[in-house]
Amino acid sequence: MNVDRRWFDERMAAQGISLSEVARRMEIDKSALSRALSGKRGMKVAEIAKISTILKASEMEVFAHLKGKATAAATKHGAAERPVGGTHDHPGFGFMKGQIKIAEGFDITKPFDDEPWDEGYLGSEDGK
């Protein structure tokens, strides 16, 4: 993970608290917090919620700095930069793009209740 450790250190300094104190308030071991802030350990959702409260930041802002994707404008307003238009973290995202074809004139918003389900898939006996 590409954690923005400097941001976390600055937030702790602004609150006047140490890493040990943050870990104590989060009810986790100091070494676990240190590993999370150095990118060697993932942070659980509940931990993100706790540290955001302690550091007086939004959960999205904390998450963005954990992922190293925050921008100056986003942090100024207390929100994280959100991926837009194809910039996603999962490598499998979009692998089916272009694989589904919808026949011209087919209304995908209407219910499919006209299919005779007792006659097999799309009306055939063998399901083909």
Salt bridges, closest charged atoms under 4 A:
ASP4 OD2 - HIS65 ND1 2.98
ASP9 OD1 - ARG5 NE 3.06
GLU10 OE2 - ARG6 NE 3.83
GLU21 OE2 - ARG24 NH2 2.62
GLU21 OE2 - ARG25 NE 2.86
GLU27 OE1 - LYS50 NZ 3.45
GLU47 OE2 - ARG41 NH2 2.82
ASP89 OD2 - LYS67 NZ 3.31
ASP89 OD1 - LYS69 NZ 2.23
